[in-house]
Amino acid sequence: MKRILISLFITLPLLACSQEKPNLKEKYAEYFLIGATINQQDYQIIDKDEKILKIVAEDFNSVTPENSMKWMHSHPEYSKYTFSNAQKITDFAKDNDMYLLGHTLVWHNQVPEYVLEINDKAKFNLHLKNHIFQLVTRFKGKVDMWDVVNEALNDDGALRETVFLEMIGDDYIEKAFQYANDSDPNVELAYNDYNLWKPKKRKGAIQIINSLKEKGIRIDAVGIQAHWDLHFPSIKEIEETIVDLAATGVDVMITELDITVIPNPYELAGIAREEFKKFEGNKKWDPYQSGIPNNIQKKLSKRYKEIFELFVKHHDKISRVTFWGTTDKYTWRNENPIRGRTDYPLLFNRLYNKKPAYFELLDIDPSNIK
Ligand code: XIL
């Protein structure tokens, strides 16, 4: 990671002379890496949308495959691995000297049906071990950090009921980290989750980190997903999250930042996906189909500014800030939790142009931040 920071550092004085505005990765080079995702599942961007690749290469120095390394894409059948899309993103990262994330080895979502059907516990454990070994060794020396376990916690801080918990037991997280470390002792290893601003859930994450450390199992970083909105979590809650997680001694990363500006039925969190169908096409839940109103655009810029000022304040604890996407055109927020909506959570608009929030981030004056 340091390697990339240093090379950017060298280009900074040149930029200062030319008086050109820096791009995002240059602006934040001395603080943290700036990442984006490249999607593959829905739009085949890596093959079809050159404009996205141009944006990613210009403004970002870290990349996360949004889908292509997930179990259902990389290991769709019991004995079959498919790495072609993941490989394209890997090549792209190498060509552009970017920090590459492996996302993700163990997650209850986007797991193929056959995994849920393995009914022998020993066989399941072996299969998990093989899965981790295959992915980690396949991308050895290319992936810089793996999200080893993703979203293992409920909001109350207890372990989520997943096929991994059921088939392996309470120690499945330890096993996953151990298998990843055994497969590549040099790649960085992370735990990643959302809603860590909720104190109980955060406590659960801290317990995971501490328990791995006590057992001598390596964990290098914790990821705060950061799928937030214009109002929550508060800056104070985000700050507490960063400070508490950093106190465990691992690197803190913001791994999936986006700020939804449309209403979401949060009270229904956790209900089955099909139940959101009844909200589809309802303007109440999709109010800005024909464009983002000016006042909302301003709120978005202000929100991003406040969040980034906080990140800069705590840059000694934060190693990377990754946006979950590039343009509003392709954000997963358009499809989740209600399909077919028009959201505006990112820094580039549907025409691939930089939004006011982007320029707001360039205008932040770090010397004013204490
Ligand atoms: C999302 C992708 O963005 C979508 O394209 C896909 O359909 C579902 O998964 N937490 C994570 C990410 O860790 O992997 C998820 O990505 C978003 C929530």
Boltz pocket constraint, residues with backbone or C-beta under 6 A from the ligand:
constraints:
  - pocket:
      binder: B
      contacts: [[A, 39], [A, 41], [A, 42], [A, 66], [A, 67], [A, 150], [A, 225], [A, 256], [A, 332]]
      max_distance: 6.0
